[in-house]
Amino acid sequence: MPPWPEILTGEWSYRAFKTEADLSIPFNDLRFATATLTLSASVDGAVSGALKGEGWGTWIEWGLNLEGRHGSSNSVQFEGTNEIGGDRWVYAYQGSLAPILPDAADPHFVLTGTVMRSLTRTHLPGEAGVHATFIAVKREHHP
């Protein structure tokens, strides 16, 4: 397997889902965001990148600038920030690499984790503390 910084670096297809336990909620109603996650990770632990896409509804295009750290145990934490629609957007992310089963057909690297809105927005709906679960599938590299 490649080194952890090499696995992290690249483009990922990102999807986030509202954290709900009620199985009667239709799957499509759990959508929180979809985006392209682009990461660059160095051997010294630094992580930077961008998250760009549509989400929180389809009425706004958005993007977050990412800065954070990765651990040596396949974990990553970063913060996404930007000014969007007159508000300061700040989100905290924590994720880890999902295991790949030995006999999996067409395996992909997958990050799973949690995202939380850190600040309440003023002009657009969004309370601080709202969290979601995310998955991100690496686009270019297969293990």
N, C-alpha and C positions, 0 to 999 in steps of 0.2 A: 504494500500500500504506500502511496506517496506520502511525504511529510505533511503534517497538518496545515501549515501555511499554504502549501501548494494546493491542497484540497479546497481550502476556503477561497482562494483567489479565483475570480471568474464571475460569470453570469449565472444567476439562479432564477427559476420561476417561483415566485413568492405568492402564497395564498394565506390569508388569515381568516379565522372563523371566530364568531362570538362564542364565548365560553358558556354553554347552556347544557344542562343535563336532561332537559325535557325532550324525550324522543318523539313527541307529537309535533314538534316544530319542523316544518318542511326544511330539507337540507339547504335549498337556495336561500332561505331566510336567515341562515347562519353566516352568510358572507359578511366579512368585515372589510377586506381589501384584497386586491390582486395587483401585482406589480412585478417589475424586473428589479432584482436585487443584484447589485454589482459590488463585489468585495475585493479588496487588496489587503493581503496579510503578509507581514514580514516575520523573519525568524526571531526578532527581538520582542514579539508579542503585539505590535501595533496592528490595528485594523482600521481601514478607512473605506469609504465607498459612497454609494447612493442607492436610494430606494425610489423608483419612479413608476407611476402608474395611475390607475383610477381606483377609487374606493370610497368607502364611507358614503355610498351611493355612486351613481355614475355621472353626477352633475359637476364634478370638479376634477381637473387634472392636478396632480400634486407630486411633489418630490421632497425627499428628506436627504440632508447631508449626514453621513454617518461617521462617527469616530468611536473607537473603543479598543478592546484588548481581547486576545485569545489566550487560552490556557494550553498547557501541554497535554491535557487529557481530553482533547476533542471538544472543548467548550469554547463559547464565544459570548462576549457581552459588548453591546455598543449602544450609543444614543443617537437618535435621529432628530435633527432640528431644521427648521426653516420658518420663514414668514410667508403665510398663505392666507389670502382673503382678509388681510388686516389683523391676523392673529399670529402669535408665536406658537408654533407647533413643536412640542418636545415629547418624544417617545423613548422608552427604555426597552431594550431587547435583551433576552438571554436565551441561548440555544445550545444544542449539542448535536453531534453527528449520530444519526440513527444507525444501528448495526445493520449489516448486510448479511443475509442468510447465505451459507456457502453454495447452495445449489440454485440460487435465484437466477431466473432468466432475465436478460437485459437489465442488470443492476445499475442503479444510479446512486450517487451520493445524495443524501437527504439530511437537511437540518430540520430539527423540530424544536419548538420552544414557545416562549411567552412574550407578548408585547403588552406594554401598559402606557396609556396616555398620562404624562407627567404633569401637564398644566391644563387647567380649564380654559377653553377658548371663549372669547368674548363675542365675536361676530358670527361665528359658525357654531352649530350645535357640537357639544363635546365636553363632558365633565372629566376632571382629573380622576385617576384611579381606575378608569374603565380598562379592562384587559381582555386580550384575545389569545388564542392559540394559533401558532403559525407553522407551516411547513414550507420548505424551499427545496426545490429539486435542481441539482446542478445540470446545466444545459450541455456543456461541452465535453465533460470528462466522465468516462465510465471506468469504474474500478476494474 
